[in-house]
Amino acid sequence: MDALTGVDIQELNVPSDFNYQMSRNVSINIIGAYRLPLTIRTTDGDVLLKAVMNPEFGIQTKLNIPGTVQSVVLAYQGQEVNINISSGVMQYDFSGGEGGRK
């Protein structure tokens, strides 16, 4: 029995499909026209990634983030954009050619 809660671990009823993961990977594909810094942060302001944009290839990587984060804020070239990442993908085009989301 746990001294803090008074509950025995065997007494817990956890669904068989329960996901114990505390984090998840998100695919990033962000495009920008200038070699300037990009910051990805939570809506609470916690910085998840800082990188310099490569105008030729953009930023393409994977990022392991807390499982509770469902949206992030992208800051680049004086712009801030809120992106929903619940699908596991973070895509945005700051170059102006696509008008934003891809």
C-alpha positions in Angstrom: 0.0 0.0 0.0 1.3 3.5 -0.9 1.8 5.6 2.2 0.9 8.8 0.4 -2.4 7.8 -1.1 -3.4 4.7 0.9 -4.1 2.8 -2.3 -2.5 -0.6 -3.3 -1.3 -0.6 -6.9 -3.2 -3.9 -7.5 -6.4 -2.1 -6.7 -6.2 0.3 -9.6 -8.3 -0.4 -12.6 -6.4 0.8 -15.6 -7.9 0.2 -19.1 -5.7 -2.1 -21.2 -5.4 0.5 -24.0 -4.2 3.2 -21.6 -1.0 5.0 -22.9 1.5 5.6 -20.2 3.7 7.8 -22.4 4.4 11.2 -21.0 5.7 12.6 -24.3 5.4 12.1 -28.0 7.2 12.9 -31.3 6.0 15.6 -33.6 7.2 15.9 -37.2 8.2 19.5 -38.0 8.2 21.0 -41.5 8.4 24.8 -41.4 9.4 27.0 -44.4 10.8 30.5 -44.3 12.4 32.8 -46.8 15.1 34.3 -44.6 18.0 32.9 -42.5 16.5 34.2 -39.3 15.8 32.5 -35.9 12.6 30.5 -35.4 11.3 29.8 -31.9 8.7 27.1 -31.1 7.1 27.4 -27.7 4.1 26.2 -25.8 1.1 28.4 -25.4 2.3 28.9 -21.8 5.6 30.3 -23.1 8.0 27.4 -22.5 10.5 27.2 -25.3 10.6 23.8 -27.1 13.0 24.7 -29.9 15.2 27.5 -31.2 16.8 27.2 -34.6 17.9 29.3 -37.5 15.8 28.9 -40.6 17.5 27.5 -43.7 15.8 29.3 -46.6 16.6 26.5 -49.0 15.3 23.6 -47.0 13.3 25.1 -44.1 13.4 23.3 -40.8 12.5 19.6 -41.0 13.0 17.5 -37.9 11.2 15.6 -35.2 10.7 17.0 -31.7 9.8 15.1 -28.6 7.3 17.2 -26.6 5.1 16.7 -23.5 2.0 14.7 -24.3 -0.2 17.4 -22.9 0.8 20.0 -25.4 -1.8 20.2 -28.2 -0.8 23.5 -29.8 2.3 25.6 -30.1 3.3 29.1 -31.0 5.8 29.6 -33.9 7.7 32.9 -33.8 9.6 33.9 -36.9 10.4 37.3 -38.6 8.2 39.3 -36.2 5.2 37.0 -36.7 3.6 34.6 -34.2 1.3 31.8 -35.3 -0.6 29.3 -33.1 -0.5 25.8 -34.6 -2.6 22.8 -33.5 -0.3 19.8 -33.3 -2.7 17.1 -32.1 -2.2 15.2 -35.4 1.5 14.8 -34.6 2.5 17.2 -37.4 3.7 20.8 -37.2 3.6 22.5 -40.7 3.7 26.1 -41.7 5.0 28.2 -44.6 6.3 31.7 -43.6 7.6 32.4 -47.1 4.3 33.9 -48.2 3.9 31.7 -51.3 1.5 29.3 -49.7 -0.3 31.8 -47.5 0.6 30.0 -44.3 -0.5 26.5 -43.4 0.5 23.7 -45.7 
